[in-house]
């Protein structure tokens, strides 16, 4: 019994505790319910009335051209599809200080009609006054889409009487920030932009113009609502600058795999006063095809050097060469010389980015388009300014983008002085004198001279070589060893112009002359077999290499080409070769004449 009474008391105690807990829970729910009533009845309307960031769940339309949008947002005016936009014109005086006076007024428009020059396409959208700028298609579409779909997070004041609270109290349109979007049917909407919200999530805006007030179904009246538009919608479109909507291309994208698609490629270092030029050989009809190689290199030297693989590396850059940002867009200018209008930059803008004129000029022709780029000196933070005339922009370029500008000229060269296949040679002439070389050591005849022309007949295994002055044939294998030394004469670094001029005042201490064979190329049939019908003839050309003393150990080497009609390119050069290499060649030529076997392992 005692046990049952204890259990009964315990059970009653548990029930009392449970009842007390239920009471507390019910009390909490009642208090919470009362608080919610107070919040929705008193607090929320106050917060809602003063909030500028929280979108309303439902917005009561008060203007005819307003449209309810998803998420409790509103369109400040009707949705305008991109294809129905005639123009978007922007006025932003803040751009004057940040970007320049020329960007205060800008916009985009739809070109209609026929462009006599064939550059503008009927019905397409372009930047106004900057039609040829390479606009970023993604950003361009975003601007038309965002302005056509003018979403407001909320309408914070239905009928405003004090616009100063929102930064919309402009004294005049000149001081105001606004844009005007115009439809193809002529309908337009003007949107003023005021202060940014404290949270940074949007701007206060106002749509100007008369509209039918739906509140009480009033008739047309001046629209006076204040809206909040998102930062993303405005900051990256109408509140920016047109160059921020362009792509910082330096040129049109180029296929880097086929160097022969270039007509030429050249850049000038104005500070060093030198030019490096690549001219591809595009046809076997070119007489220089008689020489091994695919291209011709020009510096202060004439055509005659061959390019190294470095140029292929350079070309790969132009597949999609871009800067980090566009800084300026070219606009119509009036020439002071003839009063004609041209697309370019003012003298002040050029002076701003190129105060000492361009340090480099990059120029090339590709796919029928001439490209010229002015490049500034390297700036302190390792970037360049570049003026692309084909893109009509000034862009900022990282150092790595144009790394080849810092290369020495010899980097672009194939090092061989004489670069030709033996089977393409008609003759090789060698002249010089040991004494003139200025190298003297025991066992060598310092007065020994050579002046010989080796005539080549036949090819491959049937090749015969005749020493014309001696009037005798020479050992072909020995001559091949001499020829191998000839094509392994390598140039070294570039020489200062003063040293070049001084060297050229004297006589050449040695000369090598190579005459190529005239070759007949026959047509082939459908199966690729050679026919007896002549297709074309590759004419003979003469290449002359001269060597001038700089020091006892170095010689300036020059080149000159003469065609079959006797027309010369002129003699010039800017690189040196080791004098020991020239001596080795003369010594080997004498060995060929005298029938002494050339030791191929003997290298200087």
Buried (B, 14 or more C-beta within 10 A) or exposed (E): EEEEEEEEEEEEEEEEEEEEEEEEEEEEEEEEEEEEEEEEEEEEEEEEEEBBBEBBEEBEBBBBBBBEBEEBBBBBBBEBEBEBBBBBBBBBBEBEEEBBEBBBBBBBBBBEEEEEEEEBEEEEBBBBBBBBBBBBEEBBEBBBBBBBBBBBBBBBBEEBEEBEBBBBEBEEEEEBBBBBBBBBEEBBBBBBBBEBBEEEBBBBBBBBBEBBBEEEEEEEEEBBBBBBBBBEBBBBBBBBBBBBBBBBBBBBEBEBEEBEBBBBBBBBBBEEEBBBBBBBBBEEEBBBBBBBBBBBBBBBBBBBBBBBEBBBBBBEBBEEBBBEEBBBBBBEBEEEEEEEEEBBBBEEBBEBBBEEEBBBBBBBBBEEEEBBBBBBBBEEEEBBBBBBBBBBBBBBBBBEBBEBBEEEBBEBBBBBBBBBEBEBBBBBBBBBBBBBBBBEEEEEEEEEEBEBBBBBEEEEEEBEBBBEEBEEEBBBEBBBBBBEBBBBBBBBEBBEEEBBEBBBEEEBBBBBBBBBBBBEEEEEEEEEEEEEEEEEEBBBBBBBBBBBBBEEEBBBBBBBBBEEEEEEBEBBBBBBBBBBBBBBBBBBBBBBBEEEEBEEEEEE
